[in-house]
Amino acid sequence: MNYKQWNNKVVVRIDKGEELVDNLKTICKKLDIKLGSIVGIGAADKITVGLMNTKTKKYQSKEFTGDHEIASLAGNITTMNGEVYLHLHIVICNVEHKAIGGHLSSAVISATFEGIIDIIDGQVTREFNDEIGLNLFKL
């Protein structure tokens, strides 16, 4: 992992074999980022993607292995209980050029990941909402 900051922008590179979500959290902790957004592209070969079942209020996750392009990663950075909280969504494409998407739980990079974090001066926290079953923005 490597990153460089210019004012409120952080350019990120995550390398082959590294776990994407953990490294993004590490960067946010090191730079004390409490609010922001992230976008990125790259390639991964072990990705866990989830979909929220609104009836059961539980994520249904599935792991995808093999070569996949990260066609798009988008998400936000907030905090919950004093810790960095990443809410990331991803679209991946397989060798047949079929797209799969959802909530990103984890991804092991197979070539590289290139991302840009946009830091917002402020802080938004989250709190669990029983009715929805998700950690929502506390504004």
C-alpha positions as CSV (number, residue, x, y, z in Angstrom):
1,M,0.0,0.0,0.0
2,N,1.1,3.5,-0.8
3,Y,-0.6,6.9,-0.7
4,K,0.1,10.5,-1.0
5,Q,-2.0,13.5,0.2
6,W,-2.5,16.9,-1.5
7,N,-4.7,19.1,0.6
8,N,-8.1,17.3,0.9
9,K,-7.2,14.6,-1.7
10,V,-5.4,11.4,-1.1
11,V,-4.2,9.2,-4.0
12,V,-4.0,5.5,-3.0
13,R,-2.3,2.5,-4.5
14,I,-3.0,-0.9,-3.0
15,D,-0.7,-3.7,-4.2
16,K,-1.1,-7.3,-5.3
17,G,-1.9,-9.6,-2.4
18,E,-3.1,-6.9,-0.1
19,E,-6.6,-6.7,1.3
20,L,-8.5,-3.6,0.0
21,V,-10.9,-2.7,2.8
22,D,-8.4,-3.2,5.6
23,N,-5.8,-1.0,3.8
24,L,-8.3,1.8,3.2
25,K,-9.3,1.7,6.9
26,T,-5.6,1.9,7.8
27,I,-5.1,5.0,5.6
28,C,-8.1,6.7,7.1
29,K,-6.9,6.0,10.7
30,K,-3.3,7.2,9.9
31,L,-4.6,10.4,8.3
32,D,-7.4,10.9,10.9
33,I,-10.1,11.0,8.2
34,K,-13.5,11.2,9.8
35,L,-15.6,12.1,6.7
36,G,-15.1,11.7,3.0
37,S,-15.7,9.7,-0.1
38,I,-13.7,7.3,-2.1
39,V,-13.7,6.1,-5.7
40,G,-11.4,3.6,-7.4
41,I,-10.6,0.9,-10.0
42,G,-8.3,-2.1,-10.2
43,A,-8.3,-5.9,-10.2
44,A,-9.0,-8.5,-7.5
45,D,-9.1,-12.3,-7.4
46,K,-11.0,-12.9,-4.1
47,I,-14.0,-10.6,-3.5
48,T,-16.8,-10.9,-1.0
49,V,-19.9,-8.9,-2.1
50,G,-23.2,-8.6,-0.2
51,L,-26.8,-7.6,-0.7
52,M,-29.0,-6.5,2.2
53,N,-32.2,-8.6,2.5
54,T,-34.6,-6.0,3.7
55,K,-37.0,-8.6,5.1
56,T,-34.5,-10.5,7.3
57,K,-32.3,-7.4,7.8
58,K,-29.2,-9.5,7.1
59,Y,-26.6,-9.3,4.4
60,Q,-26.5,-12.2,2.0
61,S,-22.8,-12.5,1.0
62,K,-21.1,-14.4,-1.8
63,E,-17.4,-14.8,-2.5
64,F,-16.1,-14.6,-6.1
65,T,-12.7,-16.0,-6.9
66,G,-10.6,-15.8,-10.1
67,D,-9.7,-12.8,-12.2
68,H,-12.1,-9.9,-11.8
69,E,-11.7,-6.2,-12.9
70,I,-12.9,-3.7,-10.3
71,A,-14.9,-1.6,-12.8
72,S,-16.0,0.8,-10.1
73,L,-15.7,1.2,-6.4
74,A,-17.6,4.0,-4.7
75,G,-18.2,4.7,-1.0
76,N,-18.2,7.0,1.9
77,I,-16.1,7.4,5.1
78,T,-17.7,8.2,8.4
79,T,-17.2,7.0,12.0
80,M,-19.1,4.8,14.4
81,N,-18.3,4.4,18.0
82,G,-15.1,6.4,17.5
83,E,-13.8,4.0,14.7
84,V,-13.5,4.5,11.0
85,Y,-16.6,3.2,9.2
86,L,-16.4,2.5,5.5
87,H,-19.5,1.9,3.4
88,L,-18.3,0.6,0.1
89,H,-20.1,-0.6,-3.0
90,I,-18.4,-2.3,-5.9
91,V,-19.0,-3.5,-9.5
92,I,-16.7,-6.3,-10.7
93,C,-16.5,-7.9,-14.1
94,N,-15.4,-11.5,-14.8
95,V,-13.7,-13.0,-17.7
96,E,-17.0,-13.3,-19.6
97,H,-17.5,-9.5,-19.1
98,K,-20.4,-10.1,-16.8
99,A,-20.9,-7.5,-14.1
100,I,-21.6,-8.3,-10.4
101,G,-22.2,-5.7,-7.8
102,G,-23.1,-4.9,-4.2
103,H,-21.8,-4.1,-0.8
104,L,-18.1,-4.8,-0.5
105,S,-16.9,-6.7,2.5
106,S,-13.5,-7.7,1.4
107,A,-11.2,-7.9,-1.7
108,V,-7.7,-9.3,-2.2
109,I,-6.0,-7.3,-4.9
110,S,-4.6,-9.4,-7.8
111,A,-2.8,-6.6,-9.8
112,T,-3.4,-3.1,-8.3
113,F,-6.0,-0.8,-6.9
114,E,-6.0,2.9,-7.7
115,G,-8.2,5.1,-5.6
116,I,-8.9,8.7,-4.7
117,I,-10.1,9.8,-1.3
118,D,-11.8,13.1,-1.1
119,I,-11.7,14.4,2.5
120,I,-14.5,16.5,3.8
121,D,-13.8,18.9,6.7
122,G,-16.3,17.6,9.3
123,Q,-17.5,14.5,10.9
124,V,-20.6,12.3,10.5
125,T,-21.2,9.4,12.8
126,R,-23.5,6.4,12.4
127,E,-26.1,4.7,14.6
128,F,-27.9,1.4,14.2
129,N,-31.5,1.7,13.0
130,D,-33.7,-1.2,14.3
131,E,-36.4,-0.7,11.7
132,I,-34.1,-0.7,8.7
133,G,-31.4,-3.0,10.2
134,L,-28.5,-0.8,9.1
135,N,-26.0,1.7,10.5
136,L,-27.4,5.0,9.2
137,F,-25.9,8.5,9.1
138,K,-26.5,10.4,12.3
139,L,-27.1,13.9,11.1
